Each structure stands twice: as structure tokens, then as C-alpha cells.
Amino acid sequence: MYLGGNDLTACRLSDGEELWKVLGTWGPPALEGDHLWSVDGGDRWSLYDHRPVRFSAGAGVADEGWYVTLEGDDTPLVEPLIQANSMWFVEGGNSKGVTALDKSTGDLAWTYQPERGGTWRMAAAGNRVFLLNGGEAVAMPVF
């Protein structure tokens, strides 16, 4: 089990024992295979960029070669969404948009920004990502 929040923590599901921890403020994590993604929220005393970080799920070691800065001004409260070769992140602060990245490299594909702001919801099925914001639903292609 993986938990974001004041730290990014991995716990054994059977007994809750902590396996590893990465200090800091982290958004909700998403797991796929051997990789775990979460957004580094920086800390409230610095102007640290909010960025997605890819970890080895078993050891909690960050992949320093996978790096992109998000435009948001706050740690996202929505977990990253993985579909096909794309990875989707809600930009912090909700009104900024949703950013799609290539999950193998972290390269930016695009950012979708809404006409009006609101809380984001995301879901994926059938090789599509569905975004809901401000009462509007949009189906996005994946790659």
C-alpha cells in the first residue's frame, strides 16, 4: 500500500509495517508494475517546483532521469492516471489544467486547460481519458 501526504510511504498490506518512506509533501501516488508516480509538493518554506517523480515501487528510489515541472501552484489532490503510454496529472490549484506526459520518458505531450475553473475528476477506459471540470466532460485521446 502506498500513501501520499506529509511523506510518501510504502506499507505492507498484511500488517501495515512501513517498508520505506520519502520525506516531504506528496500528492496521491499511482502504481503501475514496478513504478510508482507521485507529485512532489515541495515545502511551504520554498518556491520548489511541483513535479511528478517516478520511483521504484519496491525500494522507493527516485528515477532522477524522469523529470518535468508542472505549472500548478499547489500539490494535486487527484492521483495520476495511467492509460496506454500516457500519464495524466491534474495541475495543482485545479484551475491550471491537466497535463499529459509520456510515461516512459516524462516528456510533456500537452496541457489541457478548461474554459472555467473547478475541481477536476479523471477516469480512463477503452484507450481514452475522461476529464470532468466545471460541469463539462471531455474525452481525450491517449498515446
Secondary structure, 3 states (H helix, E strand, C coil): CEECEEEEEEECCCCCCEEEEEEEEECCCEEECCEEEEEECCCCCCCCCCEEEEEECCCCCECCCCCCCCCCCCCCCCCCEEECCEEEEECCCCCCCEEEEECCCCCEEEEECCCCCCCCEEEEECCEEEEEECCEEEEEECC
